[in-house]
Amino acid sequence: MTDRDQERTDKTLREVKAILTAGGKDLRTLLVRDILHNALKCRLGDLDVLDLKIINRAISEFRHAACAFKPYREIRKVSIFGSAREPKGSPYYELAMSFARRMVEKKFMVITGAASGIMKAGIEGAGIRNSFGANILLPFEKGLDRAFRDDPKIVRFKYFFTRKIFFVMEADAVALFPGGFGTHDEGFEVLTLLQTGKTPPIPMVLMELPGEDYWETWDRFIRGQLLGRKFISEEDLSFYRIARSSEEAVRHITAFYSTYHSVRQVGNKLVIRLERELTDAHLRSLNEEFKGLSASGKIFKTRALPEERNEPGLISKPRIALAYDRDHAGRLNRLILRINELGSSAGRKG
């Protein structure tokens, strides 16, 4: 072992000891301690080399991606999916550029796969400064443009599963352009997470040029087969909307956050943070319209709960809450859409 290696080892051992012997109940320290314990269990479990390689690479990719996104967590983002084979200058390429540019004008950043086609169009429209790239290592995809290659907001993934986590976890909206297997895989992943309540509600737009039926055909299949066979609920159809222009798509996404801000589950209560206060009349309307959504039978106004103190920037926002069992995500999504309608109408009257 060289002197440099010995120095690194000694430093690592000191850091590990500090984490393992730290007092108190700081959650970050406790979680890092668990990660260390799990690393040791990998050795004690006598796992195969391939298992260890996958675990090591997945943790490394996750850590690197989290570090890249962390400085920008306060900025809303939209993930853009679509075919890597869409040629530059095509109508869909231009639509993706227009959409990304308009989203940046609304103070969003964009997340793409940082490759060719729709992904490149999204970066061109948003500009490198406002773009994240979740790049997948594939032998047949072209490398990144030189101007984007060394940007710290580019994260290179070996595994699709780690990449998809960040596409959804960091997104406040999703836009799907026509594409192949990968586009549909990513789209259904988002819909599955929304339907099961594994991700907070976000808007999804399916981008379609006027006169085309790419997503219209897909929607007919969803309604005729999935809904027709009762594999999904009618409320689940509210998770997505077909948009035939960048203006329409941007309008839908920004409207989703016009009154609604975010949600947080605290015990059995779902707290819905708002950009503006709802009136008592609005609350009565919501309770009547969404009867049965709350386990206690009531949606009510509340202040920030003690558990929300670790989000000081949101403490002052008005709130409503309900006892929620996470079993009706489609209906919850419709509640959010209705909240935005009520809030927008109050804003126009004011």
N, C-alpha and C positions, 0 to 999 in steps of 0.2 A: 504493500500500500504506500503510495506517495505521500509526501507531507501535506499536499493539497487535499488528497482524499481523506487523510486522517483529520484534517481541520474541518472538513465538511461533516464527517461522521460525528466528531465531538460536538459541533454546533447543533446537529440534528438531535443528538442524545439530550443535550441541555434543553432544547425546545420541547421534546417529548416529555421529559421529567417535569418541566414547568406546567405543562397541560395536565398531566396525570395527577399532580400533587396540588393543583390550584384549589383553593377553598371557595366557598360561595356557590351560588346556583346560577351563574351567568349562562344563559341558554347557548350562546355561541361556543363557549368553552366545553359545555356538556356534550354538544353535538360533535365537535372535533374529537373529543375523547372517545365517543362512540365509534367514529370513523377509524381511529387508531385501533380500538379493540377489534373491530371487524377485520382490519388488515391482518392482525395477529391470528384471528380465527381462520383466515384463509390458509395460513401455514399449518396451523394445528389440524385443520380439516384434511390435510394431505390432498389438496385439489390437484387436478391434472394441469400441466403447463398451459394447455389451451384455455382452460377456465381462468387461470391467473392472468393470461395475456388479455383476455376480453375484459375482466374486471379492472385491470390496471389501465387499459386504454380508455374504457368508459369513464372512469373517475378522472383521468387526465383531461379528456375532452370536455367533461362537464365543468371542471374547475376553470379551464381556460375560457370557455364560453361565458361562464358566470362573471369572470373578471372583465371580459370585453363589454358585456351589457351593463354591468353595475353602475358606471358613471352616468348612464342615460335612462335609468329606471323611472325618472319623473316625467319623461317625454313619452307621449302615446306613440304607438307604432302599428303599422299594418303589414301583415305578411302577404306576399304576392306569390302565387303559384301559377304555373302555366307551362306550355311546351317549350323545351330547349331548342326545338327544331323550327320555331317560327322565324322566318327570315326578316332581317332588318328592312324596314320600310313597308312591311305588309300592314294592312288595316289593323290587325290585332296588335302588332308591334307598336304602332302609333297610338292605339287606344291605351296600351299599358304605360307608355311614356306620359300621355296626357293625364291618366289617373294618378300616377306617382307624383307628377308635378303639382297637381291640384291638392293632393293630400299633404304635401310639404307646405303649401300655402296655408293649410289649416293647422299647421304646427305639428304634424305627424312626421315620424321617420318611417322608412320602409325597410323590410327584411325580405331578402330574396335568396335564391340558391347560389347567387354570384357566379352564374355560368352564362350560356348563350341564350338566344331567343327571348322569351318573355322576361326572364330574369335580368338579362342585360338591358332590356327596354326599361324595366323598373328603375335600375340604377341610373340610366341616362336621364330619365325624367326627374328623379329625385335629386340627382347629383351625388357625388361620392361622399360629400360631407354629411349628408342626411341618409346614408345607406348603411345597412348591415348586410354582410354576406355569410350565410350558413352553407358553406361549400362542401360538397360530398366528393370524396376521392373515387373517381370512376375512370377506367382506362380509355373510354371512348368520348369523354367530354373534353372540350377545349379548355386550356388553362385560362386564368383570369387575365384581364387587361393589365398591362404594366402599371398604369396609374392607380389601380385598385389593389394590386397584388400585395403590397406591403402595408396597407391600411390596417391599423390595430382593430378595426371593427370587422375584419374578415376572420372567420373561424373555420378551420378545416376539420371535417369530421370523417372518420372511417366508417362509422356505423350509422345507419339510417335512424335507429331508434333514439340515439342521443340527439341527433340533429332535429328530429321531429319534436322532441320535448321543448327545445328552444323556439322553434317556429310558433308553437302554441303558447308556451309559458310567457314569452315576452311580448305577445301580440295583444293589441286592444281591438283589432279587426282583422278580417281575412278576406282577400280577394282572389277568386279562382278565375283564370282565363282558360280557354280550351287547351287541353293537353292530353297526354297519354296515361299509361298506368300510374306513373308517379303522381300526377296531378290528382287523379281520383283517389289514390291511396291517401294522400295528404288531406284531401277534402273530406273523405269519410272518417279519417282519424279525428278531425276537428268536430264533425257532427256527432261522433260517438262520445267524445269527451263532453260536449255540451249536453247531450241527451242524458248522460249518466251523472251529470253534475260534478264531474271530475275537473272541470275548468270553469272559472266564472263566466257569466254570460258575456258574449261579444257578438257583434254583427258580422255576418258573412254575406258577401255579394258575389254573384256568379255573372261574369262579364260576357255579354253577348252583343254582337253587332246587330243593328236593325235589319230585319229580314232573314236572319239566320236562325237555326233551331238546334244548335248544339246542346245548350242547357235546357231548352224547351223539351227536347226529346228525353233528356235525363230526368227532368221534372215529371214527365208523363209516366216514366217507369217507376219513379218513387211513389207517385200517387196511385197508380194502377196496381202495382205489385206489393210494395211495402205497406202502404196505407190500406190498399184494398184487401190484403190478407191479414190486416191488423197486427203486423209486425212492428209498426210504430203508431203513435197517437197523432190525431189531427193537429194538436198543438205543436208537435215536433216540426211541422212544416214552417213554423215561424222562425226557425233557426237560420234560414237562408232566404235570399231575395235575388231574383234575376234583374240585372241592371243593363240597360242598353246604351248607356253613355257614361263617360267619366263623371259628368255633372250629376247624373242620377245616383251613381254609386257613392260619390262623396257626400251628397245630400243625405242619403240613408245612414251612412256611418256617423256623420256629425250629429244628425238628429238623435241617434241612439244615446249620445252623451250630452244632449241639450239640457235635460233635467236630471236624469240618472247619472251618477258618477261611478260608483263601485259597490261591491257587496263584501261582507265579511261574516262568516259563520262564527258565532260565539255560543258555545254549548248547543242548545236546541233552538237558539234564536238566530235568524238571519237578519243582519242589519244592512239596510239599503241606504247608502250615503247619497245625498242629493246636491245638485248645484243651486237649487232654489226651493223654498219651503212650499209644501202643498197646503191648500186650505182645508178646513174641516169638511167642507162640502166635497172636496176631491177625495178625502179619506173615506167618507161615507159611500161615495160612488165605487171606490175600489173594493171596499168590504162587501158591497152588494154584488158587484160583478165577478169577484174572485172568491166567492163563498166556498169554503172547503179547502182552499189552498193552505190556510194556516191551521195547524193542529189544534190551536186554542180557539179557532174561529174568528180571530180578530187581527187586523193590521192596525198598528198603533204608532203614534209619534214617540220618539225617544231622544234623549241626549246621548252623547258618546258614552259607551260603556267603559268601565275601568280597564277591560282587556284591550281596548283600542288605544291606550296611552302610548304605545310604541309607534304610533303613526301620528305624530303631533301636527303635521301639516293638514290633517283631515278632521281634527277635533272640532273645529268651528262649523263644519258643514251640517245642515239640517239632516234629519234621519227619520226613517220609518222602520219598523221591525215587525217580524212575525215569527211564530213558532213554526219551524220548517223542518220536515223530515227528509229533505233532498230527494223526494220521490216523484216530483212533478216539475222537472226542469223545463219542459216545453211550456207549461202553464206559467211558470215563473218568468220565462222570457216574454210571454205575452203581457204579463203584468208590467214589466219594464217598458215595453212599447207603449202601453196605455199610460203609464206615468209620464212618459215624454209628451204624449198627446195632450194630457191635462196641463202639464207645465207650460207647454208652448202656447196653448190657448190662453192661459192666465197671463203669460208674458205679452201676448198681442193686445189683450184688454187693457193691461197696465200701460 
